[in-house]
Amino acid sequence: MVARPAPDLRSLGTRARPLTLGAERVLPALPVLAPLLPGRGLRRGSTIGVSGPGATSLALALVAGASQAGSWVVTVGVEDLGFVAAGELGVDLERLVVVAAPPPGSWGTVVAALADAFDVVIVRTDHRIRGSDARRLAARARERGGVLCRLPGRGRWPEPADVELTVTAATWAGLAPGPHGAGRLSARRVEVVRSGRREAARPVRAELWLPGPDGAVAPVAVRPAAASPTTPTTPTTPTAPAAGGLHCPQAWVEPSRTA
């Protein structure tokens, strides 16, 4: 949970070098997010693109399981990261390192060096990304068995990620209906759609609370099977937990339908 100046990156990388074996090809993910990921986890050597409203929260939730299992996570140029929110989403803050955005001229070199040392790199950039840098980082992730998670910025990646997770809809709960919207935001309901290449090519959709009332990611309760598809239904709202955690029995995850 520290920001390091550039001269310290080499020594930091040495201390943070992953302890997990390269043969363990999938880093664990939180159970609520596993159905969205090929292999039900973060596949080593892969790139993951996260976009849409709440992309930073989704990226942090994605890496939470890996950090809890001992993997080191570094963020690069993620200026809107909140440590309290990251902790509530499940990230082990003792395994999280924050690095400010490097200058454009050294961006590719710095991120590649971090990819050598950390299991997971979450990166955002606002400058143009050269094709050579993008290919270099993807190759470094494959060679080192790391995971590169790309957040949207003004800089566009020239190549698609192996897995793309897009928040296609987001609605906050807690405000009263009407023009004034009195109340307090308590939870955000999102729809996430997966696309990508190879195993991720089959679209999958999930509805989640991101965050729920306690700050954690949680599944949206399954709609009753007896409900008529023509009958309007009121979106499920999270209930306060009796003894920790949301009372949400199951995530709704299904293949995404195309028009």
Stockholm file with secondary structure:
# STOCKHOLM 1.0

chainA/1-259         MVARPAPDLRSLGTRARPLTLGAERVLPALPVLAPLLPGRGLRRGSTIGVSGPGATSLALALVAGASQAGSWVVTVGVEDLGFVAAGELGVDLERLVVVAAPPPGSWGTVVAALADAFDVVIVRTDHRIRGSDARRLAARARERGGVLCRLPGRGRWPEPADVELTVTAATWAGLAPGPHGAGRLSARRVEVVRSGRREAARPVRAELWLPGPDGAVAPVAVRPAAASPTTPTTPTTPTAPAAGGLHCPQAWVEPSRTA
#=GR chainA/1-259 SS CEECCGGGHHHHHHHHCCCSCTTCCEEECCTTTGGGSGGGEEETTCEEEEESTTHHHHHHHHHHHHHHTTCCEEEESCTTCCHHHHHHTTCCGGGEEEECCCCGGGHHHHHHHHHHHCSEEEECCSSCCCHHHHHHHHHHHHHHTCEEEECCCSSCCSSCCSEEEEEEEEEEEEECSSSSCCEEEEEEEEEEEEEESGGGGSCEEEEEESSCTTSSCEECCCCCTTSCTTSCCCCCCCCCCSSSSCCCCCCEEEECCCC
#=GC SS_cons         CEECCGGGHHHHHHHHCCCSCTTCCEEECCTTTGGGSGGGEEETTCEEEEESTTHHHHHHHHHHHHHHTTCCEEEESCTTCCHHHHHHTTCCGGGEEEECCCCGGGHHHHHHHHHHHCSEEEECCSSCCCHHHHHHHHHHHHHHTCEEEECCCSSCCSSCCSEEEEEEEEEEEEECSSSSCCEEEEEEEEEEEEEESGGGGSCEEEEEESSCTTSSCEECCCCCTTSCTTSCCCCCCCCCCSSSSCCCCCCEEEECCCC
//
